[in-house]
Amino acid sequence: MVSSIQSIRLMTTQIALKALKEQEETTTSTSSASSSILQQYGLDTSTSSSNDTLTRLLTTLATKNSSSTDDTTSSTTTTTPVSTDVTTASFMRSLKDSLEEMADTAAGKKQADAMLAALKAGTLTVTDPVSGQKIAAWDVDDEKHKDTSSGAATAIATNNWSDFLKERLTRGEDVSYAKSSDGSYIDKTTGENAYFGTVGSKYYYLSWPAANANTPASGTDKMVSSSGSSDTN
């Protein structure tokens, strides 16, 4: 779509440039048309602007539009939207990709590695209280799941993120959310490790069995707003 518009602009500009160059003298009608074009680009036409000014403008536009069209054509890619349906294989693919990206960061590596291990073991749970769903995640690259296109979610009570996290996350003595030794939050209803973050543009709550006894740390993360605009990880 963008490429087509740019091509039309380029063609129009080149036609105008050609017509202008073919004129030996400026007529009254041409002068009026030239002034109109110059005004569209914020140029002053109060004085007697020559065709040289318009020619330079059109030449510059033709060059830019040509370059922009070429860049758009060569860099156009198809982006697959991230599925927000936690029961689909496409969501699980996005989930795994997100965790692998997180594992490449120094701050998130330990948590991401733990979640990827739980994903492979089938012990990672994805919860979306806003839509009222909870599901056991599966590894889409595992041979036994190569034909799995969807899974069954468990219906849970719908809730906003603020209230849900207040109910689910353990707090330390200083009232901040307690953390395990690897930086994960602690689910007070199960004792499992927990993480709250995004897959695509939507927030999800992930939980998985703790490898070792949870040792609360003095985390000072603030409460997430009910809109989910702040990440608590």
C-alpha positions in Angstrom: 0.0 0.0 0.0 2.8 2.4 1.0 4.8 1.4 -2.0 1.9 2.1 -4.4 1.3 5.5 -2.9 5.0 6.4 -3.2 5.1 5.1 -6.8 2.1 7.4 -7.7 3.8 10.4 -6.0 7.0 9.7 -7.9 5.2 9.4 -11.3 3.3 12.6 -10.6 6.5 14.5 -9.7 8.4 13.2 -12.7 5.6 14.3 -15.1 5.5 17.8 -13.5 9.2 18.1 -13.8 9.2 17.0 -17.4 6.5 19.5 -18.3 8.3 22.3 -16.6 11.6 21.6 -18.3 9.9 21.6 -21.7 8.6 25.2 -21.2 10.9 27.9 -22.5 8.8 30.7 -21.1 6.6 31.0 -18.1 3.0 31.9 -19.0 0.5 33.3 -16.6 -1.3 30.0 -16.1 2.0 28.2 -15.5 3.1 30.8 -13.0 -0.2 30.3 -11.1 0.2 26.5 -11.1 3.9 26.8 -10.0 2.9 29.1 -7.2 0.2 26.7 -6.1 2.7 23.8 -5.9 5.2 26.0 -4.0 2.6 27.0 -1.5 1.8 23.4 -0.8 5.4 22.9 0.4 5.4 26.1 2.5 7.5 28.2 0.1 7.1 31.9 -0.3 5.4 32.9 -3.5 4.8 36.5 -2.7 7.8 37.6 -4.8 8.4 36.6 -8.4 9.6 33.0 -7.9 11.3 31.6 -11.0 10.8 28.2 -12.5 14.3 27.4 -11.3 13.0 27.2 -7.7 10.2 24.8 -8.6 12.5 22.8 -10.8 14.9 22.3 -7.9 12.1 21.4 -5.6 10.6 18.8 -8.0 14.0 17.3 -8.7 14.7 16.9 -5.0 11.2 15.3 -4.5 11.8 13.0 -7.4 15.1 11.8 -6.0 13.7 11.3 -2.5 10.6 9.5 -3.7 12.6 7.2 -5.9 14.9 6.3 -3.0 12.0 5.9 -0.6 10.2 3.6 -3.0 13.3 1.4 -3.6 13.9 1.2 0.2 10.2 0.3 0.9 10.2 -2.4 -1.8 13.5 -4.0 -0.6 12.6 -3.9 3.1 8.9 -5.0 3.0 8.3 -8.0 5.2 5.2 -9.8 6.4 4.7 -9.6 10.2 2.5 -12.2 11.8 0.4 -10.8 14.6 1.0 -12.3 18.0 -2.0 -14.5 19.0 -3.8 -13.5 22.2 -5.6 -16.9 22.4 -3.7 -18.9 25.0 -5.2 -22.1 23.7 -3.4 -22.0 20.4 -0.1 -23.3 19.1 0.6 -19.8 17.6 0.4 -18.3 21.1 2.8 -21.0 22.5 5.2 -20.2 19.7 5.1 -16.5 20.6 5.5 -17.4 24.3 8.6 -19.5 23.6 10.1 -16.8 21.3 9.6 -14.2 24.0 11.2 -16.3 26.7 14.2 -17.0 24.4 14.6 -13.3 23.8 14.4 -12.7 27.6 17.1 -15.4 28.1 19.5 -13.3 26.0 19.4 -10.5 28.5 21.5 -10.3 31.7 18.6 -9.2 33.9 16.2 -11.9 32.7 18.3 -14.9 31.9 17.9 -16.9 35.2 14.1 -16.5 35.1 13.8 -17.2 31.4 15.9 -20.3 31.6 13.8 -21.6 34.5 10.6 -20.9 32.5 12.0 -22.5 29.3 12.9 -25.6 31.3 9.4 -25.7 32.8 7.9 -25.2 29.3 9.9 -28.2 28.1 8.8 -30.3 31.1 5.2 -29.3 30.7 5.0 -27.6 34.1 4.7 -24.0 33.0 1.2 -22.5 33.5 -0.1 -19.4 31.7 -2.9 -17.5 33.4 -4.9 -14.6 32.0 -7.4 -13.4 34.6 -8.7 -10.7 32.4 -10.1 -13.3 29.9 -10.6 -15.8 32.7 -8.4 -18.6 31.4 -5.5 -20.7 32.7 -3.6 -23.3 30.6 -0.6 -25.6 30.8 1.8 -24.4 28.2 3.5 -26.8 25.8 6.7 -26.7 23.8 5.8 -26.3 20.1 9.2 -27.6 19.1 8.8 -30.9 21.1 8.3 -33.8 18.7 5.3 -35.0 20.7 3.5 -31.7 20.2 4.3 -31.2 16.5 0.6 -31.9 15.6 -0.9 -30.0 18.6 -2.8 -27.0 17.3 -4.7 -26.1 20.4 -5.2 -27.1 24.0 -7.9 -26.9 26.6 -7.9 -24.0 29.1 -9.4 -24.0 32.5 -12.0 -21.3 33.2 -11.2 -19.1 36.2 -12.9 -16.1 37.7 -12.2 -12.9 35.8 -10.3 -10.2 37.6 -8.3 -7.1 36.9 -4.5 -7.3 37.2 -4.2 -5.2 40.3 -6.5 -7.3 42.4 -5.3 -10.5 40.9 -1.7 -9.8 41.8 -2.6 -8.7 45.3 -4.3 -12.0 45.8 -1.7 -14.2 44.2 1.7 -12.8 45.1 3.4 -13.2 48.5 4.5 -10.1 50.3 7.6 -9.7 52.5 7.9 -8.1 55.8 8.4 -4.7 54.2 5.1 -5.2 52.3 6.9 -5.4 48.9 6.5 -8.5 46.8 8.7 -11.3 48.0 11.1 -13.0 45.6 12.8 -16.3 45.3 16.6 -16.6 45.0 16.4 -16.3 41.2 14.4 -13.1 41.3 11.0 -14.7 40.6 7.9 -13.8 42.5 6.3 -16.3 44.8 2.7 -17.5 44.2 1.2 -17.6 47.7 -1.6 -20.0 46.7 0.8 -22.7 45.4 4.3 -21.8 46.5 5.4 -21.8 42.9 7.7 -19.3 41.2 5.8 -16.6 39.3 6.4 -14.0 36.6 4.3 -11.2 35.3 5.1 -9.8 31.8 4.0 -9.5 28.2 3.8 -11.8 25.2 3.3 -9.5 22.3 1.3 -6.5 23.6 -0.7 -8.3 26.3 0.1 -9.2 29.9 0.1 -12.8 31.2 0.9 -14.5 34.5 3.3 -17.4 34.3 4.0 -19.9 37.2 6.1 -23.0 37.5 7.4 -25.3 40.3 10.4 -23.9 42.3 13.5 -26.0 41.8 14.6 -25.2 45.4 13.0 -23.9 48.5 12.0 -20.3 48.0 14.0 -17.8 49.9 12.3 -14.4 49.9 14.5 -11.5 49.0 14.0 -7.8 49.8 12.4 -6.9 46.5 11.0 -3.4 46.3 8.9 -3.6 43.2 5.8 -1.4 43.2 2.3 -2.5 42.6 1.1 -2.8 39.0 -1.8 -0.6 38.1 -5.1 -2.1 37.1 -4.4 -1.1 33.5 -1.3 -3.3 33.5 0.8 -0.5 32.2 3.8 -1.3 34.5 5.8 -4.5 34.5 6.6 -6.0 37.9 9.4 -8.3 36.7 
